[in-house]
Amino acid sequence: MRSSSRAKVDPFIVMDVMEAARKAEEQGRHIIHMEVGQPGTPAPQAARDALADAMEKDALGYTVALGLPELRRGIAELYADWYDVDLDPERVVVTSGSSAAFILAFTALFDTGARVGVTEPGYPSYRQILKALGLTPVGIPTQVEERHVPRLPAEDLDGLIVASPANPTGTMLSKPDLGALIAACQTRNTAFISDEIYHGVQYEGRAISALEVSDDVYVINSFSKYFSMTGWRLGWMVVPPDHVRLIERLSQNMFICAPHAAQIAALGALKARDETEAMCAVYAENRALMLDGLPKAGFDKIAPPDGAFYIYADVSDITDDSRALAADILEKAGVAVTPGLDFDPVRGHKTLRFSYARSTQDIREGLDRLKAYHAGR
């Protein structure tokens, strides 16, 4: 069967690692998961209760393409609470995970061949979705000495996507950082997309939303991380008023609507802030354990993350093949970690990402295994 050139995207390596870990578990091994950015907790109890109640009362069929009106209002209220932003719920679009939001945003904003800036290191699926849509990702290398804050290159770009807190570095952009990037983009007629999926998971201060700087941006978020609902596949985007109908038409045809069941659960999750804040307290404890334990396991070239739940480590003194090192750690230590090649195709062969989103018990056990691996290396 023939295939398109657009289909020839790189693998999402973390998912390959996850599959290798699954196969090891099938063979009876106990694997500590530090590879995937997935909370070890279920969806909040209020989310599960809301869905259980709805399943007894409702058919849970299609919703309108933009999402349940009450959920859009609830998300708008979150912006008032977190950022003191008065957001019109009509600008909120509920999506099938943030992945659908990226597809909708890239399709709405860019014509075939458009050049879109992506940070390196950065979330790998940006590059691959852009390629699959016939767009050109342009890598923007960031430096640890500059806290991985991206700088707009001299060349013209049609778009720029940034994340704060960032995956895999955990860097948060300050309001001046965001303001400078957005102003530069607007001067050059470059569309600005802000990935805010890790908002709520931060350790000092708070994350700044691009909506605090400008309304002429796309903002993408999700219930996956802060609300611990990865498998529910529910995200959202906030778009300028004149783009709502544009996105609605695309969403109607591409996705029809986000899953009704997940939207019901999300309504419950929005009311479960005590539970979600307790989850964040676990991440803070895990972060402290990682910052103390990873250097003792030989991974000492690390920078404390501002947010999210990852440590990005320079392992250039150990290897120049991070994929082989990750495979060796999985085989010999029973700990799944992600090669940096996922996040930086140029420099990632000398980096690893460690996730600390799981239980504190798992993090302690994983660090003990990594220390033993280091001692025997």
PyMOL commands that set and color helices and strands:
alter all, ss='L'
color gray80, all
select helices_A, chain A and resi 5-7+13-26+45-57+69-83+89-91+97-109+124-132+144-146+175-187+210-212+230-232+241-254+260-269+273-296+322-333+340-342+348-350+360-376
alter helices_A, ss='H'
color red, helices_A
select strands_A, chain A and resi 32-33+92-95+115-120+136-141+159-163+191-195+218-222+235-238+310-314+335-336+338-339+351-355
alter strands_A, ss='S'
color yellow, strands_A
deselect
rebuild
show_as cartoon
